[in-house]
Amino acid sequence: MTTERRKRGRPPRTGGHEPVTKELIGRVALEIAGAEGFPQLTMRRLAAEIGVTVRALYNVVADRQEVVDLAAARLIELLPVHDFDTADWRATLRRVYAEARAAYRSVPRATLISLDETVTPGEVPVRRIIEPERMLAFLVAVGLSLDDALTVRGFFLTEVFGFVLLVDYRYDRSDEQVRQMMFHPVPGPWLAAHPDVEAPLSRGIAAGPARTADDLFDALVERAIRAVEGMLPDQAPGR
């Protein structure tokens, strides 16, 4: 199984040159989890990807839990430090959504870490505590109550995670023919197979220009901005 994977993938990471360090282990572990999910992150698979023995890994880390903690830390390192500008909060939200999407899109299935794994609390990087605080402070400064700010941040995470997993993950791994049909309410071939079914709106959409993942994401962000506008009191800045 390992030999077959090697033929399709990349050569061993070390090649006798790069030392096996915690940094390397965390980086490769996140790549595996990001592409295939944390259940696929085994010590044997990790060793095969790096090009060393499992014993060599245990010379650097204590167990798989430490590997998960290293991957989680690496994931947090990938996330951008957002520049929050209350003077133009709409442009800021657009940028924050886009930056978060780009980061998680590079390791989409790692977003399921909270479902698949438990990260050791003491190993969580401080940034994981500071960044939510900064975003909440930004939303409160814009004029939202703390409860509404918490709601907006919750929707932000749900929307970005969901989009990366349900849309980008498939879109990035599909050919153009599949991409053309992804955002139709009913795929064209299904409609063609059932010509007697009354579905004029779906048929009209299927015959029209294809939307892209970016089109859909932009629409999602604009809807999020309208939702924030609806929560703001009349005297709020930028209302």
C-alpha positions in Angstrom: 0.0 0.0 0.0 2.8 2.4 0.9 4.7 1.6 -2.4 1.6 2.3 -4.4 1.0 5.7 -2.7 4.6 6.7 -3.3 4.2 6.1 -7.1 1.3 8.6 -7.1 2.7 11.1 -4.6 5.9 12.8 -3.7 9.2 11.2 -2.7 10.2 10.8 1.0 10.6 14.1 2.7 14.0 13.5 4.3 15.9 11.8 1.5 18.7 11.5 4.1 19.0 15.3 4.2 16.2 16.9 6.2 16.4 16.0 9.9 13.2 14.7 11.6 12.1 17.5 13.9 8.9 18.4 15.6 8.5 21.2 13.0 8.7 18.7 10.1 6.4 16.2 11.9 3.8 18.9 12.5 3.9 20.2 8.9 3.6 16.8 7.3 0.9 15.7 9.8 -1.2 18.7 8.9 -0.8 18.0 5.2 -2.1 14.5 5.7 -5.0 15.6 7.9 -5.7 18.6 5.6 -6.1 16.4 2.5 -7.6 13.3 4.0 -8.7 14.0 7.6 -7.3 13.2 11.0 -8.4 9.6 11.0 -5.9 8.9 8.3 -3.1 10.4 10.4 -1.4 7.3 11.8 2.1 7.0 13.0 2.8 4.5 10.2 1.3 6.8 7.5 3.3 9.7 8.9 6.5 7.8 8.9 5.9 6.7 5.3 5.3 10.2 4.2 8.4 11.5 5.8 10.5 8.6 4.7 11.6 7.2 8.0 10.7 4.4 10.4 8.0 4.6 13.0 10.7 4.2 15.6 12.5 7.3 14.3 9.3 9.3 14.9 9.2 8.1 18.5 12.7 9.4 19.0 11.2 12.9 18.5 7.6 12.7 19.8 6.1 10.8 22.7 2.9 9.5 21.0 0.3 10.3 18.4 -1.4 12.9 20.7 1.8 15.0 20.5 1.6 14.7 16.7 -2.0 16.0 16.8 -0.9 18.9 19.0 1.9 19.7 16.6 -0.5 19.6 13.6 -3.0 21.8 15.5 -0.3 24.3 16.3 0.8 24.4 12.7 -2.8 24.9 11.6 -3.0 28.0 13.8 0.3 29.3 12.4 -1.2 29.1 8.9 -4.1 31.4 9.9 -3.7 35.1 9.0 -3.5 37.8 11.6 -6.3 40.0 10.4 -6.1 43.8 10.2 -9.4 45.0 11.7 -10.4 48.5 10.5 -13.6 49.8 12.2 -13.6 52.9 9.9 -14.4 50.6 6.9 -15.8 47.5 8.6 -17.5 46.2 5.4 -14.2 46.0 3.5 -12.6 44.5 6.6 -15.2 41.8 6.8 -14.7 41.0 3.1 -11.0 40.7 3.6 -11.3 38.6 6.8 -13.6 36.2 5.1 -11.3 35.9 2.1 -8.2 35.5 4.2 -9.7 32.8 6.3 -11.1 30.9 3.3 -7.6 30.9 1.6 -6.0 29.6 4.8 -8.4 26.8 5.5 -8.8 26.0 1.8 -5.1 24.8 1.8 -5.9 22.2 4.4 -9.7 21.8 4.2 -10.3 18.5 6.1 -8.2 19.7 9.0 -11.1 22.0 9.9 -12.8 18.9 11.3 -10.2 18.7 14.1 -12.6 19.5 16.8 -14.8 16.6 15.7 -11.9 14.1 15.2 -9.4 15.0 17.9 -8.9 16.6 21.3 -6.0 19.0 21.5 -4.1 19.2 24.7 -5.1 22.6 26.3 -1.7 23.5 27.4 -0.3 23.0 23.9 -2.7 25.4 22.2 -0.8 28.4 20.9 -1.6 31.8 22.5 -2.8 33.1 19.1 -5.8 30.8 19.3 -6.9 32.8 22.3 -5.9 36.2 21.1 -7.4 36.2 17.6 -11.1 35.5 18.7 -10.7 38.3 21.3 -9.5 40.7 18.6 -12.4 39.9 16.3 -15.0 40.2 19.0 -13.4 43.6 20.0 -13.7 44.7 16.4 -17.3 43.8 16.1 -18.2 45.5 19.4 -16.3 48.6 18.2 -18.4 48.6 15.0 -21.5 48.8 17.2 -22.7 45.3 17.9 -23.6 44.1 21.3 -21.3 41.4 22.7 -24.0 38.8 22.2 -24.4 39.8 18.6 -20.7 39.9 18.0 -20.4 36.4 19.3 -23.2 35.3 16.9 -21.5 37.0 14.0 -18.2 35.3 14.7 -20.0 32.0 15.1 -21.7 32.4 11.7 -18.3 33.4 10.2 -16.7 30.2 11.3 -19.6 28.1 10.3 -19.8 29.7 6.8 -16.1 29.6 6.1 -15.6 26.0 7.4 -18.7 24.8 5.6 -17.8 26.5 2.3 -14.3 25.2 2.3 -15.5 21.6 3.1 -18.6 21.4 1.0 -17.7 23.6 -1.9 -14.0 24.4 -2.3 -12.8 20.8 -1.4 -14.8 19.3 -4.3 -14.4 22.2 -6.6 -10.6 22.2 -6.3 -10.5 18.4 -7.0 -12.9 18.3 -9.9 -12.6 18.7 -13.7 -14.3 21.5 -15.5 -17.3 19.5 -16.5 -18.1 18.8 -12.8 -17.5 22.4 -11.9 -19.9 23.5 -14.5 -22.7 21.6 -12.8 -21.8 22.1 -9.1 -24.0 25.2 -8.5 -27.0 24.1 -10.4 -30.0 23.2 -8.2 -30.3 20.0 -10.3 -27.5 18.7 -12.5 -28.1 18.9 -16.2 -27.7 15.2 -16.9 -30.4 14.4 -14.2 -32.8 16.8 -15.9 -32.1 15.3 -19.3 -32.8 11.8 -17.9 -36.2 13.0 -16.8 -37.6 15.2 -19.5 -41.2 14.9 -18.4 -40.5 16.4 -14.9 -41.7 20.0 -14.6 -38.7 22.0 -13.5 -38.5 25.1 -15.7 -36.4 27.2 -13.3 -33.8 24.5 -12.8 -33.7 23.8 -16.5 -33.2 27.5 -17.2 -30.4 27.7 -14.7 -28.7 24.6 -16.1 -28.8 26.1 -19.6 -27.4 29.4 -18.5 -23.8 30.5 -17.6 -22.0 28.5 -14.9 -21.2 30.1 -11.6 -17.9 29.6 -9.9 -16.9 28.9 -6.3 -15.7 32.5 -6.0 -19.1 33.8 -7.2 -20.9 31.9 -4.6 -18.4 32.9 -1.8 -18.7 36.6 -2.7 -22.5 36.3 -2.5 -22.2 34.6 0.9 -20.0 37.4 2.2 -22.3 40.1 1.0 -25.2 38.3 2.8 -23.1 38.3 6.0 -22.5 42.0 5.7 -26.2 42.7 5.3 -26.9 40.6 8.4 -24.4 42.7 10.4 -26.1 45.9 9.1 -29.4 44.6 10.4 -28.0 44.2 13.9 -26.4 47.6 14.1 -28.2 50.4 16.1 -28.9 53.5 14.0 -26.2 55.5 15.7 -23.5 52.9 15.1 -20.4 54.0 13.1 -20.7 53.2 9.4 -24.4 52.3 9.8 
